[in-house]
Amino acid sequence: ERVDFPPRLGNGKSFIQAVQAPLPLGLILGEDETIPGAIRVDDIAEEGNGYAAGVKVGDLVRACTACQVIMETPTWQLLAGGIGQPKTKRFMYGTDGRPFEEVMDALGSNRMDPSGDNVWLVIEREEE
């Protein structure tokens, strides 16, 4: 599946990049002061997984993976009056225009992934 992200940085002189890294990412994120509803990387630990994946200070976080626990109920269980089994669903979460706390919750939800897969970040960076 392909998703297009309209540029939000550098008057269109930016690029989108997808990176993956294990938790903890070692990133300090904040709300951008000039672009409403944008989440920016404010600081990064040089020994952190985010740094090793190529994330840089100033990058905009446009999307990330997130996890949600849902109840999965096969039809035969419904017929027998069952309530189902909890299952963790992983999906891409778009961060544009979302409240900062909600984005942080989405990133933190990756800890619930039973397979321990890497976190995917879609970042936008200004061309140098």
C-alpha positions as CSV (number, residue, x, y, z in Angstrom):
1,E,0.0,0.0,0.0
2,R,1.3,3.5,-0.8
3,V,0.6,6.7,1.1
4,D,1.5,10.2,0.0
5,F,2.5,12.8,2.4
6,P,2.3,16.4,1.2
7,P,5.5,18.3,2.1
8,R,5.3,20.5,5.2
9,L,9.0,21.6,5.4
10,G,11.3,23.8,3.4
11,N,8.8,25.2,0.9
12,G,8.5,21.7,-0.7
13,K,12.2,21.1,-0.6
14,S,12.1,18.1,1.7
15,F,11.9,14.3,1.5
16,I,10.0,11.5,3.2
17,Q,11.9,8.6,4.7
18,A,10.7,5.5,6.5
19,V,13.0,4.1,9.2
20,Q,12.7,1.3,11.7
21,A,14.3,0.8,15.1
22,P,13.8,-1.2,18.3
23,L,12.5,0.5,21.5
24,P,13.7,2.5,23.3
25,L,14.2,5.1,20.5
26,G,16.1,7.6,22.5
27,L,14.2,10.6,21.0
28,I,12.8,13.7,22.6
29,L,9.8,14.9,20.6
30,G,7.9,18.1,20.8
31,E,5.2,20.1,19.1
32,D,6.6,22.3,16.3
33,E,6.4,26.0,17.0
34,T,6.0,27.1,13.4
35,I,3.9,24.3,11.8
36,P,0.5,23.7,13.6
37,G,-0.1,20.0,14.4
38,A,3.4,18.9,13.6
39,I,5.6,16.7,15.8
40,R,9.4,17.4,15.6
41,V,12.4,15.6,16.9
42,D,13.9,18.1,19.5
43,D,16.8,16.0,20.7
44,I,18.2,12.6,20.2
45,A,20.5,10.3,22.3
46,E,23.6,9.5,20.2
47,E,23.7,6.0,21.7
48,G,20.0,5.5,21.1
49,N,18.3,3.3,18.6
50,G,16.7,6.3,16.8
51,Y,20.1,7.8,16.1
52,A,21.4,4.4,14.8
53,A,18.3,4.3,12.4
54,G,19.2,7.7,11.0
55,V,16.7,10.0,12.7
56,K,18.0,13.5,13.1
57,V,17.2,16.5,15.2
58,G,14.7,18.7,13.3
59,D,12.9,15.8,11.5
60,L,9.1,15.8,11.5
61,V,7.4,12.6,12.5
62,R,4.6,12.1,10.0
63,A,3.5,8.6,11.0
64,C,4.5,5.7,13.3
65,T,3.4,2.2,14.0
66,A,1.0,1.8,16.9
67,C,-0.6,-1.2,18.6
68,Q,-4.1,-1.7,19.9
69,V,-5.6,-4.7,21.8
70,I,-8.9,-5.9,20.2
71,M,-11.2,-8.8,21.0
72,E,-11.1,-11.4,18.2
73,T,-14.2,-13.6,18.3
74,P,-14.5,-16.5,15.8
75,T,-18.0,-17.1,14.7
76,W,-18.2,-20.5,16.4
77,Q,-17.4,-18.8,19.7
78,L,-20.2,-16.2,19.2
79,L,-22.7,-19.0,18.6
80,A,-21.6,-20.7,21.8
81,G,-21.8,-17.4,23.8
82,G,-18.1,-16.8,24.1
83,I,-16.4,-13.5,24.5
84,G,-13.4,-14.0,22.3
85,Q,-9.6,-13.7,22.7
86,P,-7.6,-10.5,23.0
87,K,-5.4,-9.9,20.0
88,T,-2.9,-7.1,19.4
89,K,-3.4,-5.3,16.1
90,R,-0.5,-3.3,14.7
91,F,-1.1,-0.4,12.3
92,M,0.3,2.8,10.9
93,Y,-0.8,5.9,12.8
94,G,-0.7,9.3,11.0
95,T,0.6,12.0,13.3
96,D,-0.4,15.1,11.3
97,G,-2.8,17.3,13.3
98,R,-2.9,14.9,16.2
99,P,-2.5,16.0,19.8
100,F,1.0,15.6,21.2
101,E,-0.1,13.2,24.0
102,E,-1.9,11.0,21.5
103,V,1.2,10.7,19.4
104,M,3.3,9.8,22.4
105,D,0.7,7.2,23.4
106,A,0.8,5.7,19.9
107,L,4.6,5.4,20.0
108,G,4.5,3.9,23.5
109,S,1.9,1.4,22.5
110,N,4.5,-0.4,20.4
111,R,5.6,-2.0,23.8
112,M,2.4,-4.1,23.6
113,D,3.6,-5.8,20.4
114,P,3.9,-9.5,21.4
115,S,6.4,-10.2,18.6
116,G,8.6,-7.2,19.6
117,D,8.9,-5.9,16.1
118,N,10.7,-2.7,15.4
119,V,8.9,0.6,15.5
120,W,8.4,2.2,12.0
121,L,8.7,6.0,11.8
122,V,7.9,8.0,8.7
123,I,9.9,11.2,8.9
124,E,10.2,14.3,6.8
125,R,13.5,16.0,6.5
126,E,14.6,19.2,4.8
127,E,17.0,18.8,1.9
128,E,20.5,20.1,2.7
